[in-house]
Amino acid sequence: MASNQRVDINLAQPKTAAERTLAAVHCCDSLKMALPLLVDGIDDVVGREYSGFPDRLYLIDRDGRVAYKGGRGPFGYKPRELEQSLIMLLLEEARTKEPATSEGSTNPASDKQD
């Protein structure tokens, strides 16, 4: 593929888990990816389970649950939907972490007199 060759990603299909991992590392280095990478086993169990071919976006929450599942690519590939889901997930996390306050409670710091 010409676009791969421009960024020096021209690799044979890996036949072992070690070859697959080396290919993934090479791609990440060539593309200067800063995100963590998980490599599916040579048996493609995760790819089949999540129907990741050709493209699919998932958002996994901190508890390991699927918070967003995009449609199959290329027509179901909608990064803005993923972005919206991520924003909503982060807002929900922030809301649930806010300290509970009761009405009529006082702030001891504001009661101090200089």
N, CA and C atoms as an extended XYZ file, in Angstrom:
342
Properties=species:S:1:pos:R:3:atomname:S:1:resname:S:1:resid:I:1 pbc="F F F"
N         0.855       -1.175        0.000 N   MET     1
C         0.000        0.000        0.000 CA  MET     1
C         0.902        1.238        0.000 C   MET     1
N         0.646        2.156       -0.877 N   ALA     2
C         1.506        3.334       -1.047 CA  ALA     2
C         1.597        4.174        0.221 C   ALA     2
N         0.475        4.365        0.915 N   SER     3
C         0.509        5.186        2.130 CA  SER     3
C         1.379        4.555        3.204 C   SER     3
N         1.405        3.236        3.276 N   ASN     4
C         2.283        2.549        4.231 CA  ASN     4
C         3.748        2.720        3.842 C   ASN     4
N         4.047        2.621        2.573 N   GLN     5
C         5.427        2.741        2.119 CA  GLN     5
C         5.998        4.132        2.397 C   GLN     5
N         5.149        5.164        2.337 N   ARG     6
C         5.617        6.537        2.616 CA  ARG     6
C         6.127        6.676        4.042 C   ARG     6
N         5.586        5.905        4.981 N   VAL     7
C         6.025        5.986        6.382 CA  VAL     7
C         6.827        4.754        6.784 C   VAL     7
N         7.382        4.054        5.787 N   ASP     8
C         8.261        2.907        6.002 CA  ASP     8
C         7.574        1.770        6.757 C   ASP     8
N         6.327        1.527        6.407 N   ILE     9
C         5.624        0.369        6.962 CA  ILE     9
C         5.306       -0.542        5.786 C   ILE     9
N         6.205       -1.475        5.542 N   ASN    10
C         6.053       -2.398        4.435 CA  ASN    10
C         6.476       -3.770        4.951 C   ASN    10
N         5.577       -4.438        5.628 N   LEU    11
C         5.900       -5.671        6.329 CA  LEU    11
C         5.100       -6.842        5.779 C   LEU    11
N         5.723       -8.020        5.837 N   ALA    12
C         5.018       -9.245        5.457 CA  ALA    12
C         4.029       -9.606        6.566 C   ALA    12
N         2.997      -10.349        6.201 N   GLN    13
C         2.018      -10.816        7.192 CA  GLN    13
C         2.738      -11.674        8.240 C   GLN    13
N         2.651      -11.317        9.526 N   PRO    14
C         3.346      -12.099       10.556 CA  PRO    14
C         2.761      -13.504       10.680 C   PRO    14
N         3.632      -14.442       10.986 N   LYS    15
C         3.209      -15.835       11.130 CA  LYS    15
C         3.301      -16.317       12.580 C   LYS    15
N         3.934      -15.524       13.443 N   THR    16
C         4.057      -15.887       14.866 CA  THR    16
C         3.700      -14.675       15.717 C   THR    16
N         3.458      -14.928       17.001 N   ALA    17
C         3.150      -13.833       17.929 CA  ALA    17
C         4.335      -12.874       18.033 C   ALA    17
N         5.542      -13.409       18.028 N   ALA    18
C         6.733      -12.553       18.118 CA  ALA    18
C         6.847      -11.644       16.889 C   ALA    18
N         6.593      -12.187       15.699 N   GLU    19
C         6.631      -11.371       14.479 CA  GLU    19
C         5.551      -10.295       14.514 C   GLU    19
N         4.383      -10.654       15.018 N   ARG    20
C         3.279       -9.686       15.104 CA  ARG    20
C         3.648       -8.549       16.052 C   ARG    20
N         4.245       -8.888       17.176 N   THR    21
C         4.646       -7.866       18.141 CA  THR    21
C         5.720       -6.957       17.547 C   THR    21
N         6.698       -7.531       16.856 N   LEU    22
C         7.732       -6.716       16.206 CA  LEU    22
C         7.119       -5.782       15.162 C   LEU    22
N         6.157       -6.267       14.406 N   ALA    23
C         5.488       -5.437       13.403 CA  ALA    23
C         4.746       -4.281       14.082 C   ALA    23
N         4.079       -4.565       15.190 N   ALA    24
C         3.347       -3.521       15.918 CA  ALA    24
C         4.303       -2.474       16.469 C   ALA    24
N         5.417       -2.913       17.028 N   VAL    25
C         6.411       -1.975       17.554 CA  VAL    25
C         6.968       -1.109       16.428 C   VAL    25
N         7.268       -1.721       15.293 N   HIS    26
C         7.777       -0.976       14.142 CA  HIS    26
C         6.758        0.081       13.691 C   HIS    26
N         5.509       -0.293       13.599 N   CYS    27
C         4.461        0.658       13.184 CA  CYS    27
C         4.329        1.800       14.186 C   CYS    27
N         4.316        1.467       15.460 N   CYS    28
C         4.200        2.512       16.495 CA  CYS    28
C         5.376        3.478       16.437 C   CYS    28
N         6.576        2.927       16.268 N   ASP    29
C         7.760        3.781       16.172 CA  ASP    29
C         7.693        4.659       14.926 C   ASP    29
N         7.326        4.080       13.788 N   SER    30
C         7.257        4.838       12.535 CA  SER    30
C         6.211        5.936       12.590 C   SER    30
N         5.099        5.657       13.241 N   LEU    31
C         4.004        6.626       13.315 CA  LEU    31
C         4.103        7.534       14.538 C   LEU    31
N         5.131        7.316       15.373 N   LYS    32
C         5.357        8.125       16.587 CA  LYS    32
C         4.115        8.128       17.484 C   LYS    32
N         3.551        6.941       17.681 N   MET    33
C         2.354        6.806       18.517 CA  MET    33
C         2.743        6.917       19.988 C   MET    33
N         1.957        7.664       20.744 N   ALA    34
C         2.231        7.853       22.163 CA  ALA    34
C         1.256        7.076       23.051 C   ALA    34
N         0.289        6.404       22.448 N   LEU    35
C        -0.701        5.651       23.208 CA  LEU    35
C        -0.188        4.244       23.501 C   LEU    35
N        -0.631        3.661       24.603 N   PRO    36
C        -0.267        2.263       24.852 CA  PRO    36
C        -0.850        1.373       23.757 C   PRO    36
N        -0.186        0.288       23.489 N   LEU    37
C        -0.609       -0.607       22.435 CA  LEU    37
C        -0.759       -2.014       22.977 C   LEU    37
N        -1.845       -2.648       22.635 N   LEU    38
C        -2.046       -4.056       22.942 CA  LEU    38
C        -2.067       -4.801       21.617 C   LEU    38
N        -1.373       -5.909       21.559 N   VAL    39
C        -1.282       -6.682       20.331 CA  VAL    39
C        -2.096       -7.960       20.492 C   VAL    39
N        -3.037       -8.163       19.582 N   ASP    40
C        -3.850       -9.371       19.580 CA  ASP    40
C        -2.953      -10.575       19.297 C   ASP    40
N        -3.323      -11.721       19.825 N   GLY    41
C        -2.577      -12.945       19.564 CA  GLY    41
C        -2.648      -13.314       18.092 C   GLY    41
N        -1.769      -14.185       17.681 N   ILE    42
C        -1.721      -14.594       16.281 CA  ILE    42
C        -3.021      -15.275       15.854 C   ILE    42
N        -3.793      -15.749       16.827 N   ASP    43
C        -5.076      -16.398       16.526 CA  ASP    43
C        -6.221      -15.394       16.348 C   ASP    43
N        -5.967      -14.107       16.557 N   ASP    44
C        -6.942      -13.017       16.350 CA  ASP    44
C        -8.215      -13.150       17.181 C   ASP    44
N        -8.124      -13.695       18.372 N   VAL    45
C        -9.300      -13.886       19.219 CA  VAL    45
C        -9.991      -12.551       19.509 C   VAL    45
N        -9.227      -11.547       19.885 N   VAL    46
C        -9.822      -10.246       20.231 CA  VAL    46
C       -10.439       -9.600       18.991 C   VAL    46
N        -9.739       -9.656       17.874 N   GLY    47
C       -10.265       -9.087       16.628 CA  GLY    47
C       -11.593       -9.698       16.232 C   GLY    47
N       -11.698      -11.017       16.364 N   ARG    48
C       -12.966      -11.681       16.023 CA  ARG    48
C       -14.051      -11.344       17.036 C   ARG    48
N       -13.698      -11.310       18.305 N   GLU    49
C       -14.684      -11.038       19.362 CA  GLU    49
C       -15.277       -9.632       19.228 C   GLU    49
N       -14.452       -8.670       18.871 N   TYR    50
C       -14.899       -7.278       18.770 CA  TYR    50
C       -15.239       -6.866       17.338 C   TYR    50
N       -15.156       -7.759       16.393 N   SER    51
C       -15.446       -7.451       14.982 CA  SER    51
C       -14.693       -6.210       14.536 C   SER    51
N       -13.385       -6.192       14.773 N   GLY    52
C       -12.576       -5.009       14.535 CA  GLY    52
C       -12.142       -4.773       13.104 C   GLY    52
N       -12.514       -5.628       12.154 N   PHE    53
C       -12.051       -5.448       10.780 CA  PHE    53
C       -13.146       -4.843        9.927 C   PHE    53
N       -12.919       -3.859        9.083 N   PRO    54
C       -11.632       -3.223        8.876 CA  PRO    54
C       -11.308       -2.181        9.938 C   PRO    54
N       -12.283       -1.505       10.469 N   ASP    55
C       -12.073       -0.523       11.537 CA  ASP    55
C       -13.261       -0.560       12.478 C   ASP    55
N       -12.987       -0.371       13.735 N   ARG    56
C       -14.068       -0.227       14.709 CA  ARG    56
C       -13.488        0.483       15.926 C   ARG    56
N       -14.232        1.430       16.452 N   LEU    57
C       -13.798        2.174       17.628 CA  LEU    57
C       -14.553        1.679       18.851 C   LEU    57
N       -13.812        1.460       19.927 N   TYR    58
C       -14.383        1.071       21.211 CA  TYR    58
C       -13.838        2.001       22.279 C   TYR    58
N       -14.646        2.260       23.284 N   LEU    59
C       -14.210        2.963       24.486 CA  LEU    59
C       -14.472        2.018       25.648 C   LEU    59
N       -13.435        1.674       26.363 N   ILE    60
C       -13.537        0.776       27.507 CA  ILE    60
C       -13.381        1.622       28.767 C   ILE    60
N       -14.336        1.524       29.692 N   ASP    61
C       -14.255        2.345       30.903 CA  ASP    61
C       -13.246        1.755       31.885 C   ASP    61
N       -13.057        2.442       33.000 N   ARG    62
C       -12.051        2.031       33.987 CA  ARG    62
C       -12.365        0.685       34.626 C   ARG    62
N       -13.614        0.259       34.541 N   ASP    63
C       -14.002       -1.038       35.090 CA  ASP    63
C       -13.913       -2.154       34.057 C   ASP    63
N       -13.435       -1.821       32.853 N   GLY    64
C       -13.273       -2.823       31.808 CA  GLY    64
C       -14.534       -3.091       31.011 C   GLY    64
N       -15.552       -2.258       31.172 N   ARG    65
C       -16.797       -2.434       30.418 CA  ARG    65
C       -16.771       -1.580       29.147 C   ARG    65
N       -17.462       -2.042       28.130 N   VAL    66
C       -17.565       -1.286       26.880 CA  VAL    66
C       -18.498       -0.104       27.113 C   VAL    66
N       -17.938        1.104       26.998 N   ALA    67
C       -18.725        2.323       27.178 CA  ALA    67
C       -19.200        2.877       25.838 C   ALA    67
N       -18.522        2.500       24.772 N   TYR    68
C       -18.920        2.927       23.421 CA  TYR    68
C       -18.456        1.861       22.437 C   TYR    68
N       -19.335        1.512       21.524 N   LYS    69
C       -19.011        0.580       20.450 CA  LYS    69
C       -19.453        1.225       19.152 C   LYS    69
N       -18.484        1.577       18.327 N   GLY    70
C       -18.792        2.203       17.051 CA  GLY    70
C       -19.219        1.177       16.024 C   GLY    70
N       -19.711        1.668       14.928 N   GLY    71
C       -20.097        0.790       13.831 CA  GLY    71
C       -18.878        0.294       13.080 C   GLY    71
N       -19.084       -0.710       12.249 N   ARG    72
C       -17.976       -1.253       11.459 CA  ARG    72
C       -17.587       -0.258       10.373 C   ARG    72
N       -16.299       -0.134       10.168 N   GLY    73
C       -15.769        0.786        9.177 CA  GLY    73
C       -15.924        0.248        7.780 C   GLY    73
N       -15.748        1.095        6.813 N   PRO    74
C       -15.393        2.495        6.966 CA  PRO    74
C       -16.591        3.417        7.207 C   PRO    74
N       -17.809        2.963        6.909 N   PHE    75
C       -18.970        3.865        7.022 CA  PHE    75
C       -19.450        4.043        8.456 C   PHE    75
N       -19.194        3.078        9.308 N   GLY    76
C       -19.595        3.183       10.708 CA  GLY    76
C       -18.526        3.800       11.590 C   GLY    76
N       -17.429        4.216       10.992 N   TYR    77
C       -16.294        4.796       11.714 CA  TYR    77
C       -16.599        6.265       11.975 C   TYR    77
N       -16.960        6.596       13.224 N   LYS    78
C       -17.382        7.962       13.564 CA  LYS    78
C       -16.641        8.439       14.797 C   LYS    78
N       -15.421        8.984       14.600 N   PRO    79
C       -14.606        9.408       15.740 CA  PRO    79
C       -15.269       10.470       16.610 C   PRO    79
N       -16.124       11.297       16.038 N   ARG    80
C       -16.789       12.327       16.859 CA  ARG    80
C       -17.761       11.698       17.865 C   ARG    80
N       -18.390       10.593       17.490 N   GLU    81
C       -19.251        9.881       18.448 CA  GLU    81
C       -18.411        9.336       19.598 C   GLU    81
N       -17.254        8.801       19.270 N   LEU    82
C       -16.353        8.297       20.306 CA  LEU    82
C       -15.923        9.436       21.221 C   LEU    82
N       -15.565       10.567       20.634 N   GLU    83
C       -15.160       11.734       21.420 CA  GLU    83
C       -16.276       12.164       22.369 C   GLU    83
N       -17.502       12.223       21.873 N   GLN    84
C       -18.646       12.606       22.704 CA  GLN    84
C       -18.839       11.609       23.846 C   GLN    84
N       -18.710       10.327       23.552 N   SER    85
C       -18.856        9.307       24.587 CA  SER    85
C       -17.766        9.431       25.640 C   SER    85
N       -16.555        9.735       25.211 N   LEU    86
C       -15.451        9.908       26.153 CA  LEU    86
C       -15.703       11.117       27.052 C   LEU    86
N       -16.152       12.206       26.476 N   ILE    87
C       -16.467       13.400       27.266 CA  ILE    87
C       -17.550       13.089       28.290 C   ILE    87
N       -18.604       12.417       27.859 N   MET    88
C       -19.701       12.077       28.778 CA  MET    88
C       -19.215       11.141       29.891 C   MET    88
N       -18.367       10.192       29.554 N   LEU    89
C       -17.828        9.276       30.555 CA  LEU    89
C       -16.984       10.032       31.580 C   LEU    89
N       -16.141       10.939       31.115 N   LEU    90
C       -15.304       11.719       32.026 CA  LEU    90
C       -16.131       12.647       32.908 C   LEU    90
N       -17.170       13.247       32.328 N   LEU    91
C       -18.057       14.109       33.131 CA  LEU    91
C       -18.773       13.296       34.206 C   LEU    91
N       -19.222       12.110       33.858 N   GLU    92
C       -19.897       11.240       34.825 CA  GLU    92
C       -18.936       10.825       35.930 C   GLU    92
N       -17.713       10.506       35.572 N   GLU    93
C       -16.708       10.150       36.587 CA  GLU    93
C       -16.467       11.318       37.527 C   GLU    93
N       -16.322       12.514       36.969 N   ALA    94
C       -16.086       13.702       37.796 CA  ALA    94
C       -17.272       13.964       38.721 C   ALA    94
N       -18.486       13.777       38.204 N   ARG    95
C       -19.690       14.020       39.001 CA  ARG    95
C       -19.767       13.046       40.175 C   ARG    95
N       -19.435       11.793       39.939 N   THR    96
C       -19.546       10.799       41.009 CA  THR    96
C       -18.411       10.904       42.019 C   THR    96
N       -17.332       11.600       41.669 N   LYS    97
C       -16.213       11.767       42.600 CA  LYS    97
C       -16.319       13.032       43.430 C   LYS    97
N       -17.284       13.914       43.102 N   GLU    98
C       -17.436       15.154       43.867 CA  GLU    98
C       -17.835       14.815       45.292 C   GLU    98
N       -17.248       15.501       46.262 N   PRO    99
C       -17.629       15.238       47.661 CA  PRO    99
C       -19.077       15.644       47.909 C   PRO    99
N       -19.774       14.821       48.652 N   ALA   100
C       -21.169       15.122       48.971 CA  ALA   100
C       -21.206       16.209       50.038 C   ALA   100
N       -22.064       17.203       49.820 N   THR   101
C       -22.242       18.262       50.814 CA  THR   101
C       -23.708       18.316       51.182 C   THR   101
N       -23.966       18.584       52.423 N   SER   102
C       -25.356       18.698       52.847 CA  SER   102
C       -25.713       20.166       52.999 C   SER   102
N       -26.987       20.456       52.853 N   GLU   103
C       -27.443       21.841       52.995 CA  GLU   103
C       -27.224       22.299       54.423 C   GLU   103
N       -26.852       23.538       54.552 N   GLY   104
C       -26.688       24.121       55.876 CA  GLY   104
C       -25.348       23.816       56.492 C   GLY   104
N       -24.488       23.069       55.818 N   SER   105
C       -23.181       22.797       56.382 CA  SER   105
C       -22.327       24.045       56.241 C   SER   105
N       -21.414       24.186       57.132 N   THR   106
C       -20.555       25.357       57.085 CA  THR   106
C       -19.158       24.936       56.705 C   THR   106
N       -18.465       25.871       56.182 N   ASN   107
C       -17.068       25.662       55.816 CA  ASN   107
C       -16.224       26.196       56.952 C   ASN   107
N       -15.520       25.319       57.695 N   PRO   108
C       -14.736       25.782       58.832 CA  PRO   108
C       -13.705       26.833       58.444 C   PRO   108
N       -13.184       26.763       57.251 N   ALA   109
C       -12.191       27.749       56.821 CA  ALA   109
C       -12.801       29.138       56.723 C   ALA   109
N       -14.075       29.210       56.337 N   SER   110
C       -14.707       30.528       56.206 CA  SER   110
C       -15.116       31.098       57.555 C   SER   110
N       -15.147       30.267       58.611 N   ASP   111
C       -15.534       30.726       59.938 CA  ASP   111
C       -14.360       31.366       60.673 C   ASP   111
N       -13.151       31.191       60.152 N   LYS   112
C       -11.981       31.770       60.828 CA  LYS   112
C       -12.011       33.271       60.709 C   LYS   112
N       -11.621       33.930       61.779 N   GLN   113
C       -11.540       35.382       61.751 CA  GLN   113
C       -10.089       35.777       61.778 C   GLN   113
N        -9.756       36.823       61.050 N   ASP   114
C        -8.365       37.310       61.019 CA  ASP   114
C        -8.067       38.161       62.209 C   ASP   114
